[in-house]
Each structure stands twice: as C-alpha cells, then as structure tokens.
Amino acid sequence: MTDTTESDHTEPDPATTAETDGITARYEETDAERLLTFTADGGTATVAQNREGYAMLKVRTGPDGDELERYYGFDMALDHAAELLGVGVHDLPVPAAAADMGM
C-alpha cells in the first residue's frame, strides 16, 4: 500500500510560478527559449525570449502558439499579454525568474 501523504505533494516554486486573482504565471526555460505563460479564464498568452535573453520578446497565443507581435521592452510585451487575456497589465503576476526579461 502506498502512502499518499504530503511528501507526494510539491508546492510550486515561487521563483517560477505566481498566481494573483485567478491569473497564473509560469516561467520555464527550454533548450532555445525563456517562456513566461499567463493563463486566466481559459485564455493563454506567452511572452518568449531567446535563451540568451537578449533578443526581442515575442508575444504568442501560448507556449507553442502563433507569434502575434515582437517587442523590445518587457512592459510592452506584458501589456499585449494582458490585452489578450482581458485583464489589466498591473494584474499580471510576474515570477522572480522572469523579472529580467526584455532588452
């Protein structure tokens, strides 16, 4: 018999995951990109940047979604992501690991 106690439940890493008022943000790194994905009310928006962190930010409909626009500034990319989700830009939680995205 397997014991499914607290040891089976891991809390999200606050450096890579944040949630505020029904909006969830998750930061991850792939072999090629840094991804910050927001979800709210069934909608998704992703801000992507190359792994080295110096290229323009791409706003997509999701981690693998269509690219909608490119921005130099993180604030402009966040503004577009918020617009896609129908929320205010100041409502988007940004995990610590993603705070330095942008040029």
Residue pairs with C-beta under 8 A, 6 or more apart in sequence:
14 95
14 96
15 27
15 95
15 96
15 97
16 26
16 27
16 28
16 95
16 97
16 98
17 24
17 25
17 26
17 27
17 95
18 24
18 25
18 93
18 94
18 95
19 25
19 93
20 91
20 92
20 93
21 91
22 40
22 41
23 38
23 39
23 40
23 85
23 87
23 91
23 92
23 93
24 38
24 39
24 40
24 93
25 36
25 37
25 38
25 92
25 93
25 94
25 95
25 98
26 36
26 37
26 39
26 95
27 34
27 35
27 36
27 37
27 95
27 97
27 98
28 34
28 35
28 37
29 35
29 51
30 51
31 51
32 50
32 51
33 48
33 49
33 50
33 51
34 48
34 49
34 50
34 51
34 53
34 98
34 101
35 46
35 47
35 48
35 63
36 46
36 47
36 48
36 94
36 95
36 98
36 101
37 44
37 45
37 46
37 47
37 62
37 63
38 44
38 45
38 46
38 81
38 85
38 92
39 85
40 85
40 86
40 87
41 85
41 86
43 84
43 85
43 86
44 61
44 62
44 65
44 85
45 59
45 60
45 61
45 62
45 80
45 81
45 82
45 84
45 85
46 59
46 60
46 61
46 62
46 63
46 65
46 81
47 57
47 58
47 59
47 60
47 74
47 77
47 78
47 81
47 98
47 101
48 57
48 58
48 59
48 60
48 63
49 55
49 56
49 57
49 58
49 101
49 102
53 100
53 101
54 103
55 103
56 70
56 71
56 72
56 103
57 70
57 71
57 72
57 73
57 74
57 76
57 77
57 101
57 102
58 67
58 69
58 70
58 77
59 67
59 68
59 69
59 70
59 71
59 77
59 80
59 81
59 84
60 66
60 67
60 68
61 68
61 84
68 80
68 84
69 80
71 77
71 80
71 102
72 102
72 103
73 102
73 103
74 101
74 102
75 89
75 102
77 101
77 102
78 89
78 92
78 94
79 89
81 92
82 88
82 89
82 91
82 92
85 92
